[in-house]
């Protein structure tokens, strides 16, 4: 725990992973390698959940949040109706595909669009850097409300980062125990 009872965040990373693919999931189906192929509104298709030839997961998740549809779970091959998931993906230095997921904000969420659990996010000026490596840009009007007046960074797993449909951070929701 850190001051005021907030959970500690993960250590800062020197790995910089920039998303190469950003889009909202519009449908999904079985992928050619045995995983799940997610079709995005960008026209990209990203296959997740299959095993690489060395037995490791070929698509590690680098966010605390996973792919979760807040409305009824669509069946494979069906279009997603209702709230969806923003998916950010790219390749690491080892060439392996990684992803981060941000489900649509739930009822009562102040996010409005897509929210990602924070997982140790550090403020680096015009960008936010996840302890797991991904980097997202901050909107020019990025806002963060901190009821205690303390520096909220690094964000931790109890906080939520709010993203628009381009993967740009627009606000952050800070959790404080009361």
Secondary structure, DSSP 4 states (H G I P E B T S, - for coil): --GGGPPPPPPP-S--EE-SEEEEEEEEEE-TTSSEEEEETTS-EEEESPBPTTSSBSSEE-SS-----SSSPPPTTSBP-SS-EEEEEEE-TTS-EEEEEEEEPPTT-S-SSEEEE-SSEEE-SSEEEETTSEEEEEEEEEEE--TT-S--PSB-TTSEEEE-TTS-EEEEE-----
